[in-house]
Amino acid sequence: MMLSSQHRRTRIKPPSQEVRADVCRSNEQREAFGMRCRAVFERLRPTLIETHFNWHIAIDPDTEQYLIDPTLKGITQKIRDTYGRASEVKLTIFRLNDTGTCGRI
């Protein structure tokens, strides 16, 4: 059996620099969007937490409008009814509690 001096060919190519840059840019945009939503949430939370404790809230940071529902399924349905099934992120969902998280992290 002869061993070849050529490198073994593979179909998997490493990600290009352009793909990595797109991923980084996307992550930065997502984090900036989340921070804008968090700022609106922090302003709304004190007034809503008393009457809607542990409800879900979806916030649009551009208009500062929000949707609210006691269940995750209900809030997602309200989002679909209001915004349709757009692929672009327009809202962030929080929970009206002490931390704003919807589950364990």
N, C-alpha and C positions, 0 to 999 in steps of 0.2 A: 504494500500500500504506500502510495506516494503522498507526502504532505505538500500542500501547495503553499507558496509563499505569499499568496494574495490574501487580503483580509476577507473575512466572511461578509457577504452582503446581507443586508437586512432591509425590511420594508419600513421599519419605524425610523423616522427621521427626528432629530431633536427639534424642539420648537425654535422658530426663527426669532431674531431680535425684535422684529415688527410685532409678532404675536405677543411676546413678553411685554412690550411697551403698551400694547392695547389692553392687556390684562391689568397692568399697573394703573393705567389711566382709568379704566373701568372701576377698579377698586377705590381709587381716590374719589371719583365722582360719587360712588355709592356711599362712602363715608361722609362726604360733604353734605349729601342729601339727608342722610340720617341725622347729622348734627343739626341741620336746619329744622327737621321735624322734631327732634328732641327739645329744641329751644321753645317751640310752640307748645309742645306737650307740658313742659315745666310751667309755662304761664297758665295753661288751662287746668292742670291737675288740682290745685287747691280748691277751685270752685266746683269741680265735678266729682271729686273723690267722695265727698260727703253723701251725695245722693245716688251715685252710681259706682260704689266700691266694687272692685274686681270686674267691672265691665271692660269690654274691648273698645278701643278708640282708634280710628284710622284718620290720619292727619295729612292734609295737603299743605305743604309749607308755603307755597306761593300765594294762595288765597287765604290761608289760615282757617279754612273751612274744615269741618270734621264730621265723621259719621260715628255713631255709638250704638252698641248692641251688647246684651249680656253674654252672648255665645260667640265663639270664633266662627262657627258655621254661619251664624246670622250676619256677622260683620262682613264676611267674605261675599255673601249674597248681596248685601247692600252695596258693596263696592262694585260688583258686577252689574247690578241694576243701574248704578249711577254713572260708572265710567266705561262699561263694556269690558271686552276682553282685550284691551290694548297690551302690547308687549312692552311698552315703556313704563317704567315705575313712576307712579304719581303720588303714592301714599305710603306711609309707614304705619304699622299697627303696633299699638302699645296696650298695656293693661293698666287700668286705673287703680293702682295699689301703691305701696311705698316705693317700689323700685321701677315700675313701668314695664317689667319683663312679663312675658306671657308663659314662661315655663322655667325650668331649671337650666342654669348655664354651668 
